[in-house]
Amino acid sequence: MAKPSYPRARRLAETVRRLVTEWLEQERAAERQHGLPSGLLTVTDVRVTPDLHHATVFYTVLGGEEQAGSDKELAEATPRARSYVAQHLRLRHAPTLEFVSDDVPGHGAKIDRLLAEIQRHEPGADTPDSGSAAPDDEQPPGQEGSQR
């Protein structure tokens, strides 16, 4: 989002996020009516400059093969998105929109995969009994003759 020291920019960023999400839902509904494939596209964050003239819209797409197509579609549809946002805002100048693919979910998945791999390769992780006491029927060395 915007910096906390700019509450107006923060409010505008949230409003732009909501409006772009509405616009995307309308666009996807129109594509489905025409029989075109539509992937799952989610707006994850919007950052607005302090002067309120530029908004960066971060998004993710479910499925890696649909990513390239979505990038191209959003680049072509940016003027329509800005027009939709401008119609619903009470500002003299609507911010320019820039759509940027959000790579944070991909990085999170990679970190999870690496942590799971590390956990598999830790010594002692293979046997759940490692580090536990010797079985009851065996006595520790040096105490063969002693009874309890």
N, C-alpha and C positions, 0 to 999 in steps of 0.2 A: 504494500500500500504506500501511500504518501508518508512523508515524514510527520511525526506526531506534532511538531511545532507549527504545522500548517493544517489546522482543522478543516478549513474550507476545501483544501485539496483532498483531504482524506474523505470528506463527505462526497465530493464530486467523483472520486475514484470508485466508491461503493455504488453510487448511482449509475455510473458508466458500466460497471460490471453487471449490474442488474439489467440495464437496457440492452447491452450486447448479448446477454444470455437470452432475453426475450426475442431479440432479432434473430439469433441463431435458431431458436425453436421454430419461428415462423418460416425461415429459409428451409430448414430440414423438413418441415411438414409439406411445403410446396414441392420439394424434391421427391418425397414419397408419393405424392399424388401423381406425379409424372412418371413414376416407376424407376427413378434413378436411385442408385445405391446411396445410402447415407450412413456414415460412420458415427460413432459416439464421440462428440467433441465437447469438451468441458472448459469453461473459463475458470482458471485457477486464481488469477490475481490481476489487478489493474493498478498501475502506478501513474500518477498525474504529476506533471512538473509544477513547481510552486506558482508559476505564472498562469497555470490552468490552460495553457495552449496546446499541450501535447499529452496524450495518454498512451501508455504502452499496455497492451492487453496480452496477458500470458495465458496460453491454452494447452491442453493435452488432448491427444487422440488415442482412443482405445484401438490397439492393433498397429503394429509397425508398418505394415504394407499400405495403410491408408494415410500415413503421415505426409508423404510427398504430395499426394493429391489434395489433401486439406490445406497444405501450405500454399499451393497454387490457387485454390479456390478462394481462400481468405484474402490473398493479395489482390485478386481481381474484384472481390466484393467489398473491399475497404471503403470505397466511396458510398456504396449503398448503406453500409453499417453507420458511417458518419452521418449520413442524411437521416437515418432513423433516430440516432442519438440526438441530433440537433432538433428534430421535431418535438422531442419529449423533454428537452432541457429548457430552462428559463435563463439562458445566458445570451449575451450579445454575440459571442463567438463560440461555436462548438469546438472542442479540442480535436486536433487531428488524431487519428487512430493509427497505431502500429501494432500488428499482430506478430507475436513472438512465441515460438514453440517453447513450452516450459519443460526443461529437462530434469527437474527435481525428482519427479516420480521414477524416472529411469535410474537416476543416481541412487535413490533409496532402495530400489530393487537390487541393484548391483551390490550395495553395502550389505543387504540382508543375505545375498548369495555368498559373499565372501565370509561373513560371520558364520554361516552354517558350515562352510568348508573348513574354517579354522577349528570349529568345534568338533568336527569329525576327525581331524588330524591331531588333536591334543593327546598327549600321552596319558593313558589311564582312562580315556573316554570310551574305549572299546569294551572294557570289562566293568560292569557296575560294582563288582565286589572289590575292586582294587582299593587298597587303603583300609580294608576292614580287618578285624582280628582273625587269627588262625582258627580253623574249625575246632569244635569242642573235643573231638576224639584225638586230636594231635596235641602234643605238649610242646612248648617252646624248647629250643635246644638248651641243654644244661640243667633241665629239671625232669629228666627221664624217670628218676626213682621217687620223686616226691608225690605224695597223694594229698588231696584236699581234705 
